[in-house]
Amino acid sequence: MWDVGVTYRKKLQTSFDRLFEKKALLQKARPLPAVALRKMREVLAIEWTYNSNSIEGNTLSLRETQMVLQEGITIKGKSLREHFEAKNHEKALEHLYHLLKPGYELNARDILKLHELVLRSIEDDYAGRLRNAGVRIAGANFVPPNAQNVSGLFDDLINFVHTNKQNLNVIELATVFHHKFVWIHPFFDGNGRTVRLAMNLILMQAGFPPAIILRNDRKKYYEALNLANKGNYFKLCLLMCQALERSLNIYIQALPDNDANYREISNLVEEEQLVYGQEYISLLARQGKIDAYKEGRNWLTTKAAIEDYMQNRKRKR
C-alpha cells in the first residue's frame, strides 16, 4: 500500500520546478526582516486557522477568527466549541513552530501532541489518543482500516516518510503522507486539522512556507482525496502545489527588491493586450501551467508569467 504511482509527475514537473525555484529565491533572501517575518506569520496563522477549521464545518468568518485569536473575543451567536477550535489551532501552530529546528524528523509523539492540542477542552477523552474502534466517513469512497491495525499503520506511515524509498520530492512526500493519514484515519475526530498541521511540518522543515488549503477549495479537496484512494494523486498534488505557490508568493512579495505584479486575471486581461482570453488563462492557472495563485475565488497571475508560457510553448513546437 505504500508504493505510489508517479504517473502525475510529468504533468506537474513545471509546477515542481517553479516552486523549488521560488523556495531557493526565498532562502537566498534569508534572514528576512524580523518585523516582516513576524507579520507574515501572524497573517498566515489566522488564514491557516480559519481555512482549516472552516473545511471541517466551523462557521467563524476570517474576521471573526482574527478577533478570537488577536482580541480574545467570544463571538455572539457562535458555539463555544467553535471558539475552542480557533484557540486550539493557534496553540497547535505555536507548538508546530517550536518543533521546527535543524535536524528535526517527524515522529508519532509530536503528531499525537498536535492532535491533543487541536481537541483540548472539546474531546478530552480522545485528545492525543489513537482510536480504538471503527469509524466511517460521510461522503468518502472507502472505509478506514480496523482499529486493531491503526497503531501499526501509523508507525508504518512515519517510517514511509523517513525512508522515502521512492525518492519523492518533499511536495510529493507531504501530499502522499496527507492522503495515507486520512486513509488510516487514526483518530475519532480532528484528523483533518491534525494532518494539515503534520504535513506542513514536513514542508516547513524542508524550507517551504505552509501550504494552506482554502475553504473555497473544500469540494475540490475532498474529490482529490477520493481520487487518491484509487491511486490517482494528480489532483491532490496539484492542489498542494497551488497552496504552496500562494504562500511562497506572499513571502516573496514582501522581499525588498520584489517587482512581481500579481493581478486578478480578469483585470489583467482587461488592462493588457494579451493573446489569450480570461477563460483560457484561468484554465492554465487551475492546471498549474503558469505562475498563479488563488485568493478567495479569484486567480492572480502576472503578464510575465503568461509571456513565459507563450515562449515555452513556441520552443516546444
DAHUCOR-V351623 format. One record per residue. N is the residue number from 0. SS is DSSP state (A for helix, B for strand, O for the rest). D_FIRST is the distance of its C-alpha to the first C-alpha in Angstrom with 1 decimal. Layout:
# DAHUCOR-V351623
n=N ss=SS d_first=D_FIRST
n=N ss=SS d_first=D_FIRST
This chain:
# DAHUCOR-V351623
n=0 ss=O d_first=0.0
n=1 ss=O d_first=3.8
n=2 ss=O d_first=5.7
n=3 ss=O d_first=7.9
n=4 ss=O d_first=10.7
n=5 ss=O d_first=14.0
n=6 ss=O d_first=16.4
n=7 ss=O d_first=17.7
n=8 ss=A d_first=19.0
n=9 ss=A d_first=22.3
n=10 ss=A d_first=23.2
n=11 ss=A d_first=22.8
n=12 ss=A d_first=24.2
n=13 ss=A d_first=27.6
n=14 ss=A d_first=26.4
n=15 ss=A d_first=24.5
n=16 ss=A d_first=27.7
n=17 ss=A d_first=29.9
n=18 ss=A d_first=28.0
n=19 ss=A d_first=28.1
n=20 ss=A d_first=31.7
n=21 ss=A d_first=32.5
n=22 ss=A d_first=30.9
n=23 ss=A d_first=33.0
n=24 ss=A d_first=36.0
n=25 ss=A d_first=35.5
n=26 ss=A d_first=35.0
n=27 ss=A d_first=38.2
n=28 ss=A d_first=40.1
n=29 ss=O d_first=39.1
n=30 ss=O d_first=40.6
n=31 ss=O d_first=41.1
n=32 ss=O d_first=44.2
n=33 ss=A d_first=43.6
n=34 ss=A d_first=45.1
n=35 ss=A d_first=43.0
n=36 ss=A d_first=39.8
n=37 ss=A d_first=40.6
n=38 ss=A d_first=41.5
n=39 ss=A d_first=38.3
n=40 ss=A d_first=36.2
n=41 ss=A d_first=38.2
n=42 ss=A d_first=37.8
n=43 ss=A d_first=34.0
n=44 ss=A d_first=33.7
n=45 ss=A d_first=35.6
n=46 ss=A d_first=33.6
n=47 ss=A d_first=30.3
n=48 ss=A d_first=31.4
n=49 ss=A d_first=32.9
n=50 ss=A d_first=30.0
n=51 ss=A d_first=27.2
n=52 ss=A d_first=29.4
n=53 ss=A d_first=30.6
n=54 ss=A d_first=27.1
n=55 ss=O d_first=26.9
n=56 ss=O d_first=30.4
n=57 ss=O d_first=32.8
n=58 ss=O d_first=36.0
n=59 ss=O d_first=37.6
n=60 ss=O d_first=38.6
n=61 ss=A d_first=38.1
n=62 ss=A d_first=41.8
n=63 ss=A d_first=41.5
n=64 ss=A d_first=38.5
n=65 ss=A d_first=40.6
n=66 ss=A d_first=43.5
n=67 ss=A d_first=41.5
n=68 ss=A d_first=40.1
n=69 ss=A d_first=43.2
n=70 ss=A d_first=46.0
n=71 ss=O d_first=44.7
n=72 ss=O d_first=45.8
n=73 ss=O d_first=44.7
n=74 ss=O d_first=44.6
n=75 ss=O d_first=46.8
n=76 ss=O d_first=45.1
n=77 ss=O d_first=41.6
n=78 ss=O d_first=40.1
n=79 ss=A d_first=39.9
n=80 ss=A d_first=36.2
n=81 ss=A d_first=35.9
n=82 ss=A d_first=38.2
n=83 ss=A d_first=36.1
n=84 ss=A d_first=32.9
n=85 ss=A d_first=34.6
n=86 ss=A d_first=36.1
n=87 ss=A d_first=33.0
n=88 ss=A d_first=30.9
n=89 ss=A d_first=33.7
n=90 ss=A d_first=33.6
n=91 ss=A d_first=29.8
n=92 ss=A d_first=30.5
n=93 ss=A d_first=33.2
n=94 ss=A d_first=31.0
n=95 ss=A d_first=28.4
n=96 ss=A d_first=31.1
n=97 ss=A d_first=32.4
n=98 ss=A d_first=29.1
n=99 ss=O d_first=29.2
n=100 ss=O d_first=30.8
n=101 ss=O d_first=30.7
n=102 ss=O d_first=28.0
n=103 ss=O d_first=26.1
n=104 ss=O d_first=22.4
n=105 ss=O d_first=20.3
n=106 ss=O d_first=20.1
n=107 ss=A d_first=19.5
n=108 ss=A d_first=23.3
n=109 ss=A d_first=24.0
n=110 ss=A d_first=21.4
n=111 ss=A d_first=22.9
n=112 ss=A d_first=26.3
n=113 ss=A d_first=25.6
n=114 ss=A d_first=24.5
n=115 ss=A d_first=27.7
n=116 ss=A d_first=29.8
n=117 ss=A d_first=28.4
n=118 ss=A d_first=29.3
n=119 ss=O d_first=32.4
n=120 ss=O d_first=35.4
n=121 ss=O d_first=33.2
n=122 ss=O d_first=31.0
n=123 ss=O d_first=32.2
n=124 ss=O d_first=30.9
n=125 ss=O d_first=27.3
n=126 ss=O d_first=27.6
n=127 ss=O d_first=25.5
n=128 ss=O d_first=23.9
n=129 ss=O d_first=20.5
n=130 ss=O d_first=20.8
n=131 ss=O d_first=21.9
n=132 ss=O d_first=21.8
n=133 ss=O d_first=19.9
n=134 ss=O d_first=20.1
n=135 ss=O d_first=19.9
n=136 ss=O d_first=20.0
n=137 ss=O d_first=22.8
n=138 ss=O d_first=22.1
n=139 ss=O d_first=18.3
n=140 ss=O d_first=16.6
n=141 ss=O d_first=14.2
n=142 ss=O d_first=14.9
n=143 ss=O d_first=13.5
n=144 ss=O d_first=12.3
n=145 ss=O d_first=15.3
n=146 ss=A d_first=17.3
n=147 ss=A d_first=17.3
n=148 ss=A d_first=13.6
n=149 ss=A d_first=14.0
n=150 ss=A d_first=15.7
n=151 ss=A d_first=13.2
n=152 ss=A d_first=10.2
n=153 ss=A d_first=12.8
n=154 ss=A d_first=13.8
n=155 ss=A d_first=10.4
n=156 ss=A d_first=10.3
n=157 ss=A d_first=13.8
n=158 ss=A d_first=13.2
n=159 ss=A d_first=10.6
n=160 ss=A d_first=13.7
n=161 ss=A d_first=16.2
n=162 ss=A d_first=14.9
n=163 ss=O d_first=13.7
n=164 ss=O d_first=13.1
n=165 ss=O d_first=12.9
n=166 ss=O d_first=16.2
n=167 ss=O d_first=15.5
n=168 ss=O d_first=18.8
n=169 ss=A d_first=19.2
n=170 ss=A d_first=19.3
n=171 ss=A d_first=15.9
n=172 ss=A d_first=14.6
n=173 ss=A d_first=16.2
n=174 ss=A d_first=15.0
n=175 ss=A d_first=11.3
n=176 ss=A d_first=12.2
n=177 ss=A d_first=14.2
n=178 ss=A d_first=11.8
n=179 ss=A d_first=9.1
n=180 ss=A d_first=12.4
n=181 ss=A d_first=13.8
n=182 ss=A d_first=10.9
n=183 ss=A d_first=11.4
n=184 ss=O d_first=15.0
n=185 ss=O d_first=16.3
n=186 ss=O d_first=20.0
n=187 ss=O d_first=22.4
n=188 ss=O d_first=23.8
n=189 ss=O d_first=23.7
n=190 ss=A d_first=19.9
n=191 ss=A d_first=20.8
n=192 ss=A d_first=23.6
n=193 ss=A d_first=21.8
n=194 ss=A d_first=18.8
n=195 ss=A d_first=21.3
n=196 ss=A d_first=23.2
n=197 ss=A d_first=20.4
n=198 ss=A d_first=18.9
n=199 ss=A d_first=22.6
n=200 ss=A d_first=22.9
n=201 ss=A d_first=20.6
n=202 ss=A d_first=22.6
n=203 ss=A d_first=26.0
n=204 ss=A d_first=25.6
n=205 ss=O d_first=25.2
n=206 ss=O d_first=28.4
n=207 ss=O d_first=27.4
n=208 ss=O d_first=29.0
n=209 ss=O d_first=26.9
n=210 ss=O d_first=25.1
n=211 ss=O d_first=26.7
n=212 ss=O d_first=25.3
n=213 ss=O d_first=28.5
n=214 ss=A d_first=29.4
n=215 ss=A d_first=30.7
n=216 ss=A d_first=27.2
n=217 ss=A d_first=25.8
n=218 ss=A d_first=25.4
n=219 ss=A d_first=23.9
n=220 ss=A d_first=21.5
n=221 ss=A d_first=20.3
n=222 ss=A d_first=20.1
n=223 ss=A d_first=18.0
n=224 ss=A d_first=15.4
n=225 ss=A d_first=15.5
n=226 ss=A d_first=15.0
n=227 ss=A d_first=11.9
n=228 ss=A d_first=10.5
n=229 ss=O d_first=11.3
n=230 ss=O d_first=9.7
n=231 ss=O d_first=13.2
n=232 ss=O d_first=13.7
n=233 ss=A d_first=17.4
n=234 ss=A d_first=19.2
n=235 ss=A d_first=17.4
n=236 ss=A d_first=18.0
n=237 ss=A d_first=21.5
n=238 ss=A d_first=22.2
n=239 ss=A d_first=21.3
n=240 ss=A d_first=23.6
n=241 ss=A d_first=26.3
n=242 ss=A d_first=26.2
n=243 ss=A d_first=26.4
n=244 ss=A d_first=29.2
n=245 ss=A d_first=31.2
n=246 ss=A d_first=31.2
n=247 ss=A d_first=31.9
n=248 ss=A d_first=34.8
n=249 ss=A d_first=36.2
n=250 ss=A d_first=36.4
n=251 ss=A d_first=37.7
n=252 ss=O d_first=40.4
n=253 ss=O d_first=41.7
n=254 ss=O d_first=42.5
n=255 ss=O d_first=46.2
n=256 ss=O d_first=46.3
n=257 ss=O d_first=43.8
n=258 ss=O d_first=45.2
n=259 ss=O d_first=42.4
n=260 ss=O d_first=43.7
n=261 ss=O d_first=40.9
n=262 ss=B d_first=42.3
n=263 ss=B d_first=41.2
n=264 ss=A d_first=40.7
n=265 ss=A d_first=43.4
n=266 ss=A d_first=46.0
n=267 ss=A d_first=45.0
n=268 ss=A d_first=45.6
n=269 ss=A d_first=48.9
n=270 ss=A d_first=50.2
n=271 ss=O d_first=49.3
n=272 ss=O d_first=50.1
n=273 ss=O d_first=46.6
n=274 ss=O d_first=45.8
n=275 ss=O d_first=42.8
n=276 ss=O d_first=43.2
n=277 ss=A d_first=41.4
n=278 ss=A d_first=39.0
n=279 ss=A d_first=37.7
n=280 ss=A d_first=37.5
n=281 ss=A d_first=35.6
n=282 ss=A d_first=33.1
n=283 ss=A d_first=32.7
n=284 ss=A d_first=32.1
n=285 ss=A d_first=29.4
n=286 ss=O d_first=27.6
n=287 ss=O d_first=27.8
n=288 ss=O d_first=30.2
n=289 ss=O d_first=33.0
n=290 ss=O d_first=33.5
n=291 ss=B d_first=33.6
n=292 ss=B d_first=32.5
n=293 ss=B d_first=32.9
n=294 ss=B d_first=35.4
n=295 ss=O d_first=35.2
n=296 ss=O d_first=35.2
n=297 ss=B d_first=36.9
n=298 ss=B d_first=35.6
n=299 ss=B d_first=37.6
n=300 ss=B d_first=38.0
n=301 ss=O d_first=40.8
n=302 ss=A d_first=43.2
n=303 ss=A d_first=42.1
n=304 ss=A d_first=38.4
n=305 ss=A d_first=39.6
n=306 ss=A d_first=42.0
n=307 ss=A d_first=39.3
n=308 ss=A d_first=37.1
n=309 ss=A d_first=40.2
n=310 ss=A d_first=41.1
n=311 ss=A d_first=37.6
n=312 ss=A d_first=37.6
n=313 ss=A d_first=41.1
n=314 ss=A d_first=40.0
n=315 ss=A d_first=37.1
n=316 ss=O d_first=39.7
